[in-house]
Every structure is written in C-alpha cells, then in structure tokens.
Amino acid sequence: MAFGILEPKDRNAHVPGTSLLDVHTQTVADNSRILKKGTGRNSHVVLVPQPSDDPNDPLNWPLWMRDCLLVIMMWCVIVTIGGFGPTLSPIAVPLITDLKINFTQFSYLAGYCLLITGAIGPFMAAGTRKYGKRPGLLFSMICAFAGSIWAAAATSYSSMLGARMVQGLSMAYFESVVYAFIGDLYFVHERGTRTAIFVIMYQSLSNIPALVAGKLSQNLGWRWVFWLLTIFVGIGMLLAIFFGWEVSYNRHSIETSEITTEEDLQRAEEFKAGAASVEMEENSGPAQPPRRSFVAKLSPVSGVYSKDSLLKLVVTPFLTLLNPAVIWALITLAFPVLWLVGLSLVIAQIFAAPPYFLTPTELGYMWAGPIVVGLITSAVAGPLSDWSAKWLSRRNAGRYEPEFRLYLVFGIAVFCGLGYYLFGYLISKGVGVVSISIVFGLTLGGAQFSAVCVGSYVNDAYQAISVEVFIIIMVIKNFLFYGFSQFINEWVTVQGPRNFFYTVGGIQLGLCLFTIPLYIFGKRLRLWWHQLAFAQKLVARV
C-alpha cells in the first residue's frame, strides 16, 4: 500500500498508469540503463512513455519546439474560450438595449453556444482519434473566424444567436482535446506544469478579452469587441495553419507500456536490442520513416490513426462513463467551471443594479481579480503537481501512481469554499467591488486547481482513452451550462445573491469528498477498467 492507495488483490497484475519514474531508490536501477531518461536535474527520471527512435515522434522533438506548439494552442484558447465566453458579460447591457432583449434571452446567447459545443463533442472526438488532432484544430479556427465576423455584423437577435452557434462549433476542441494534446507532447514528469500553463490560458488569461470588452463597448460600441476579436482569431488561424502540426503518433505497445518490474526491463531491453521479434499494433505505421518536411507538415490530414469506424469512435466516449473515475473527473472538472460560467451570466444582473450601478467598463474591470489571482494559483498548482508526483514516487521505491496527483483537490476545496462564501457575504454587505473582484479570483483559483488535478490524473491514469474522457466531460459540462442558462438568472432573483453563493459553495465542498474513495481505490479501479471485457464487447458490437 502506497500512502493509503490499496493494491490490487492480484499483486502480479500489470496496472496501467503505475510506472517506474525515479531510479534513485529503485532496486532495478542498475538494470535500467536501457531506459531513456530525462536530462539535467531530471537525469534520474525515467521517461514515461518511452519515446521511439522515429524523428517524427513528437516526444523526440526539441522541448522548445514542443513548447512553441503549446503556446500556439494557448493563443487559440484565449481568443476562442475567452473571446466567446466571458466577453459577453461586460457588454450585456449594450447588447440587451440594442437587440431589444431581456436578461434571460441574453443568457441564451451563452446557452445555445455551449449547447452546440457539447453536441459536436463526440464527433470531434471521433475525428480526432481517427485522423489526428490537426484537422480538428483547423476546422475549429475557421469556425471561430467566421463566427466572429458574423457576430460583429449581426443586426438582430436571431442573427447574433446564429453567430454564437457557429462560434460554439469552434470551442469543443479547445475545451477537451487540448488536454490530450499535452499528453501527446510531454512525458509524465512534464505534464503537470504544462497542464497548469494551459489552465492559466484557459481560465485566467482568457479573461483578458472580458477585461477590455467593457471599455471598448463604451467607447467604440459593442460591435468593435467582435471586430477586434476577429483580428486576433485570424492570427490564431494563420498560426494553426502553418505551425499547428500533427502531434498524434502510433506507438509500439512496448513503448507505451509502463516499466515497473525486472520482467518489463528485460522485455524492453530485448525490444531495443532487436533480440526479440515484437508484433506491431494493428494501427501502427511503417517503422523508421524519413523526417517529414515543413511542407508535408502543412497537410490538413497526415494519416489514419485508428482502423475503428467513425460510428464506433462516436459511441466510445459515452462508454467511458462506465468508469467511476470518469464520473469523478466529470464532477470535479465541470462544476467549478460551471459556477464560473453561471457567475459570468449574473454579473451584470447583480452589479449593474443598485447599490453598485456599474458601467460596462467597470463590469469589465471586475475580471482583473480573476486574472491576477488566477495567474498566482496556476503558477502554484502546476509545479506543485509535478513536484509532489516526483517526491512521492521517490518515497514509494521509485514507483509512480497517478493517484499522487489527487492531493490538489485540497486546493479546490479551499479556494472554492472561501471564494463563494465570501462572494455571497460581501455582496450582502455592499462591500466595494475591488474586494469582490479579488474574491472572484479565488473562485477561479479553485477551478484552476481542479483543471490541473483532473487533467494530470486522466492523462496519467487513462492515457489510452484520454481524448474520449475529456470529450464526454466537455459534452456533459456544456449541456449543464445550457440547462443552467435557462434558470440561473431567476435563481439569483428568487434566492438572492448571498444565499445563491452560499448554496454553490456548499455543493462544491460536498463534491470534493468524492476524491477520497477514488484515491483509496483508484489503483484497483485502473486494473478493473483495463481488464473489463464488458465495455470492450459493447464497443466491438458497434
């Protein structure tokens, strides 16, 4: 038992996710010379997964190149997730006035956008699994560009609603596939920090468009918010076309296996030495292809990465819900973000009314707190996740368990608990908006801890189905968003801001408790899922 994590009853069974990460204290350290390891201060860290010898393997690309691809993705995240999400909040009053609608109809502009995002999710997952991640990236940025132009030119509520639906088509990729993108580009000991970088962009810096939208709307009109957004989306689209290369890669089964025993080491040594004849996976490509040229990397589709039918791949995300760990990931990742989206829908309703009477510019400035506090919490969560994983692995005879990532749930409880209770209390006392903006940031901090915690755990524990897991989380999360958009404004009106936020805080603290059984039984659950024939048979019948 490692720090309270129960071992499977079959001690000899291979449990996916468990791996040799640190050879300082490992009894097989002397025999691990054939394993590829990190460099510098990570020279003792075994690379998981083991990279191939193929120059086209993304894990063999220089770290600076992989980080550049991540930066491009982050730019796209800011202009889509940030540009199409919280940007509406500070321009609510001008939109309502110009389009002659009420607050509930205004909420539908967010609700229907998220509904489309959720509906396209399973198809995005199927296309990504079969044809790689580049086609979905290009499709998403083209939709984002077209939707931004349409929104800027919209002259009626129906037209704006149509533009929002097109924008919704672009958001599915960046709300789900990016997590798996990180799993394709980085080793286990690198993922926590990079996941935190993604979270910074996704939940903190993506609020920058909202910060400036109010000022732009008040000085130039709300249409200029979308025209300027079109420019930044266009830059992201060009970056995606020329530098958003394919990162999907079909690995040999030995390279994707975790090394935990002497037998694993022997098997890997035989494979690398060419002493054993190893059968390649069905969907593996030719061995040792030449390095792809820059022009070749610009191709929208680089190959087929799965022989499964598209229908089967569409169904697979729903079958992952058979796994209790996926249910945990859903509630842990979705609800902190759900409350933030709901909060963005009621910001104008609460603070444009007495006693605050905030202007669109001032409503936009309220997002300064989430940006600043969000940067701080993300700067802590990611490195803390990687450091704790390596620290605990060293004290566990060098073996890493994905459950080591779950300690970050304490950050979710602390930040969400403090944030929502203080938010409700300060509003009830009529406290100044500067203090409320800072507390607003605490709620975002909780959501960021949840994103780092869930993103790192799923990538490490269920890498084989990570795309499907993040897709189904995104689908259900956005359906929940759509549902909440139908009644959240009335909920605040009927219950009052204080009781509303007290209720939200209590619900969130209760949901954090589900992490305890996952931590204890997580390793057994991983083995159960790996051996589960039921889900495999269901998929095979499709």
N, C-alpha and C positions, 0 to 999 in steps of 0.2 A: 504494500500500500504506500503510495507516494503522497504525503501531505493530505491524507484523508480521501484520496481517489481510490475507489475499490478496483481491485484487479479482477479480470475475468476468471471464472471458475476453471477454465482450461488455460493453465499458465503457459502452455507451449503455443497457443494460438497467436497468429500474427494480427496485430491490431493496427489498422491504418491510422496514421497520424502520429503514433508513437515512433520516435526515431532517436538515433544517436546524434546528439548535437554538440556535445563537449567531450573531448578526449583527455582532458586533464586527469580525471579521476576514473576513467573507464578502463576496465580490466583488459579490454581488447585493443587498447591504444597502440601497442607495439605492432599489431597486425593491421592497423588502419592506414598504412602508408599508401595503399592503392586508392583510397578515397580522396576526392578533390575537396580541398578545404578553402576557407577564406584567406585573406591576406592581412598583413599588419596586425592590429590588435585582435583581429578575428582569425588569426592563423590556426588556432586550436578548434575552430568551429567547423564541423562537417557541413558541406553544402547539401541542403535538402530543398528540392530534389537534386540529384547528381546531374550536372549538365552533360550533354553528349559531346562528341568531338566535331560535330557539324558546325561550320562557321555561320550557318543560318539560324541556329538555335538562339532565340532571344537571350537566353541565360549566358551565352558566350559573348554577347555584345558588351562593349566597354560600359562601365557604370554611368559615365557621363552621358552616353547615348541613350541608355535606358531612362535616365532621369529627364533628359530632354523630351522624350516621348511622353513621360508623365506630366511634364509642365504643359505640353500642348493639350493634353487631355484636361488638365486643370483649367486652362483658359476656356475651353469649351464648356466645362462645368459651370464656371462663373457666369458666362453670358447666356446660358440656357436655364439652368436651375435658378440662378439669381435673377437673371433678366426676366424670366417668365413667371417667377414665383412671388417673392416679397415686393417686387417693384410696384405691383398694383396697389399695395396698402396705402402709401402716402398720396397717391393720386386718386383715391376713392371718391372724394367729394367733387373734384372737377369732372370725373367720368360720370358720376351719378347725375350731376347737373346737366352736362352736355348731352348725354344719351337719354335723359329723362327716365331714369330707373330708380329703384329703391335699394336699400342695403341688401336685401335678400337676393335680388336679381344681380347685384354686384358680386355677391358670393358665388353665384352660378358661373361667373367668368373664370373663377378658380376651380370650381367643382367640375365643370364639364371638361376643362383642360386636363385635370387629373384623371377623370374617368377615361378619356381617350388614352392617356399614358398607361393606365392599368390594363385596358383592353388589348393594346398592341403588345404588351409584355411577353406573353407566351410565344407569339410569332417572332419577336425579336430574339428570344432565347433559342428557338429552333434554327433560325437563320445563322445566328452566331455560332452555335455548336456545329452546324454542317459546313458553313462556308467561311468561318473565321470571323474576327472582330472588325476588320476594316470595312466590309460592306455596310454593316450597321452604323458605323461611325459616319461614313459619307452620307447615307440616307438621312441620318438624324440632323446633320448640319445643314443639308439642303432644305429640309423641312423647317428648321429654325430660321433660316434666311428668308424663305418665302412667307412664313407666318409673321415675321417681324414687319416686313413691308406691308402685308395685308392689314395688320393691326394699326400701323401708322396712318393708313389711308382709309380706315373704316369710318363710315358716316352714320351708321345705325347700330343699334344693339345687336341685331341679328348678324350683321357683318362682323362686328367685334367678336361675337360668340364663335363664328366660323374661324376667324383668325386664331382664336385661343385654342380651338381644337387642332388646327394644324401645328401650332406650337407644342401642343401636347404630344404629338407624334414624335417629336424630337427628344423629349425628356426621358423616355423609357430607358434608353441606352445609358444615359449618364446617371440614372438613379440606381442602376443594378449592375450592368456589365463592367463598369469601371473597377468594382471590387475584384472581379475575376481577372481583369486586365493586370492588376497588381500581382495577382498570383502567378500569372504567366511571365512577368518580367523580373521577379525578385525571388530570392531564396527566403526560407523561413525566418532567418535572423535579421532580414532586411525589411520584412513586410510591415511590422508594427509602425515604424517611423514613416514609411511611405503611405500607409493607410491613414496615419494622422495628417499627413500633408494633404491627402485627398479630402479628409474631413474638414481641414481648415478652409479649403476652397469651397467645398460643398455646403458647409453650414456657417462659415464665418465670413470669408471674403466675398461669398456670393451675395451677401447683404449690401455690398457697396453700391450696386445699382439702385437699391431702395433708398440708400442714404442720400443720393444726389437726385433721385427722381422727383421728390417734392419741390426742391429748389428749381429744377428745370421746368416743371409743370407750372409753377407760379410765375416764372419769368418769361418763358417761351411758349407755354401751352403744353398740354399732356401729349400731343402728337409727337413733339420733339423727343420725348422719352423713348418712343419706339423707333424714330428715325436714327437717333444716335446708337440705339441698341443694334439696329440693322448694320451699322458700320462695324461694330465690334464683333457681331456674329459673322459678318463677311470675312473678317480677318481670321477668325477661328476656322471658317470653312476652307480658306486657302491653306492654312497650316495643316488641316486634316488631309487635304488632297495631296499635298507634296511631302508631308513628313509623318502622317499618321499611318505608319506601316503596319503590316500584319504581325501580330505577336502570338497567335495560336501556333502550336507546334505539337506534332505527334511524337511522343517519346517512346523509347523501348520500355517494356514492362519492368526491366531491372532498374532502369534509371529513375522510374517513378516510385519504386519500392523504398520503404524506409529501412535503413540498416540498423538493426538492433541486436543481432547475435553473431556468434562466430560463423554460423552457417550462412548468414546473409553476407558476411565479409568474404567467405570462400566463394560463394556464388558470384559476387560482384568481381572478385579477382579473376575468376575463370572467364567471365564475360569480357573484361577489359583486356585480358591477355590473349584472347582468341582461342583459349583451350577448350571452350565448350561451344556447341552449336545451339544457339538460342533462337527459338521461333519468334518471329516478329509479330506484333499486334496486327490484326486484320486491316486496320486503317492506317498503318504506318506507310510512309512513302519510301522512295529509294534511299539507300544508305549513302552517306557522304556526297551529296550533290555539290556542285560548284557554288561559290558565293554569288548570291543574286545581285545584279547590278541595280543602280539607283532607278533606272528606267523601269526595270522589272518590278521593283517595289511599288511603283505607282499604279500597277494594275488593280482595278477595283476588287477582283476576286483572284486569289493566289492558288486556290485549290479546294479540294473537298476534304474535310477533316473528320467526317463521320459517314459511314455507309448506312446508317439508320434512316428511315423515311422521315420526311418533314412532319407527317402526322404523328408519328411516334415521338419525335422530339418536342412537339407542341404539348403532348399529354404528359411527358416526363416531369415537368415542374410541379404539376398537381400531385403526382405520386410521392414527391418528396415530403408532402405533408403527413405521410405515414410515420415519419421520423419525429419523435418528440423534441429532438434537438432543433429541428426546423421550426416547430411551433414556438420554442423558446426564442429562437433568433427573430422570429416574426414579431412577437410582443415586445421584445427588448429593443429592437431597432425601430419598429414602426411607431410605437406610441409616443416616445419623446419627440419625434419629428411631427407626429400628428398634432400634438398640443401646440407646437410652434406654428404650424400652418393655421390652426384654428385661431391662435393668438393674432396672427397677421390679419385675419379676416375681421377681427373685432377691435383692432387698434383704433381705427378711425371712429367706430361707433362709440368707444369709451372716451377717447381723448379729444375728439372734435366737438364733443358736447360739454356742458358745464360740469365741473368748475374749471376745466382746463382750456377749452376753446382753442386748441392748437390749429395752426395753419398747415397747409400741405408741406411747406418747408420744414416746419417744426416736427411734423409727424415723421418726415424722412430722417431727421436728425436723431430720432429715438432709436434708430438702428445702429447708432455709434456704439452703444453699450455692448450689444451682441458681437460686433466686430472686434472690439478691444478685448473683452473677456474671452471671446471665442478663440482668439489668437493665443492667449495665455494658456487656456486649458488644453488646446490641441498641442501646443509646444510641450506640455507635460505628459499627456496621455500616450502619445506615440512612443517616445523614448522610454517611458516607464514600462510600456508593454513589452518592448524588446529586451530591456534590461532585466526585468523580472523573469522573463522566459529563460534567459541565459543563466541568471543567478539560481533559479530553482532547479534548472537542469543540472547544473554543476553539483548541487546538493542532492541530486537524485541519481548518483552514479553516472552522470553524463547523459542520461536519457531524458528526452523532452516529451511532455504530454501537452496537447493543445489546451487542456483544462487550466494550465498555468495562465492563460490569457483572461480567465474569468474573474480574476481579482479586481479588474477595472470596474466591475459592477458597483463597487463601493462609491466610485466617483459619480455614477448615475444617481444613486440614492441621495448622496449629499447635495449635489448641485440642483437636481430637480426638486428635492424636498425643500431646500432653502428657497430656491427661486420662486416656485409657485405659491408657497405660503406667504412669503414676503411680498410678492406681487399683489396678492389679494389684500393683504393687511395695509400696505402703503397706499393703495388706491382708496381704500375705505377711509383713510385718514387724510386724504387730499394732499399727500406729500408731493414735493416738486418732481418734475419729470426727469431731472438728472439722476436722482436716486433710483427712480423706477427704471430708467434705461440701463443702469448698472445691474439691477436685479434681473432685468430682461436678459442680460448677458449670462447670468447664472443658469437660467433655463436652457440656453443654448449650450453651455458647458456640459450639462448633463446629457444632452443629445449627442454631443461630440464624443464623450466617453462611451456612450452606447454604440456609436458607429465604429470606433476603434476596436472595442471589445468584440462585437459581433463579426466585423469584417475580418479580423485576425483569426478568430476562432474557426469560422466556417472555412476560410482558405486553408487552414492547417489541418482541421479535423475531417473535412469533407471536400477536399480539393477536386475530386472526380466529378462532383455534382454541384460545384460552387456556383456556376452560371445559373443553373436551374433554381438553386436555393435563393439567390439574390433576386432572380426574376419573380418568383412566386411571392417573395416578401414585398417587392415593389407593386405587384398586381393587387394584392390584398390591401396593402397600405393605401394605395390610391383609390380603391373602391371605398375604403373607410373615410378618406378625405372627402370624397364626393358625398357620401352619406352625411358626414358632419356638416358639410356646407349647406345642407338643407335645413338645419335646425340650430346651428351654433349661435347665430345672432339672437334668436328668440330665447335660447337657453340663458344667455347673458342677461337679456332683458328681464326675464322672469325671475331668475335666481339672484341676480345682482353680481357685480364683478367679484366681490370678496368671496362669497360662497362658491361661485364658479371656480375660482382658482384654488380654493381650499379643497374642493372635490377632486380637481385634477391632480393636485399634489398627493392626496391620499391614494388615489388609484395608482399613480406611478410608483409610490413606495411599495404598495402591495405587489405590483408586478415584478419588482426586483427580487422578491423572495423566491421566484421560480428558478433562480440561478442556483440555489443551494442544492436541490436534488440533481440538477444537471452536473454540477461539479462532482458530486459523490459518485453518481452512476454513469458519468459521461464516457469513461473508457469501455465499460461493458456495453453501453449503447452503440458505440462505434463498431465494436465487434459484431453485435447483433445485426446492425444495418448491413455490414459487409457480408454477413452470411445469410441475410434474409432472402429467401427464394420467392416469397410471395410477391414482392414488388417487381422482381425481375421477370416473373412469369406474366404479370399484368402488362408490363412493357412489351414483352415478346409477342403478346397477342395482338398488339396494335398494328 
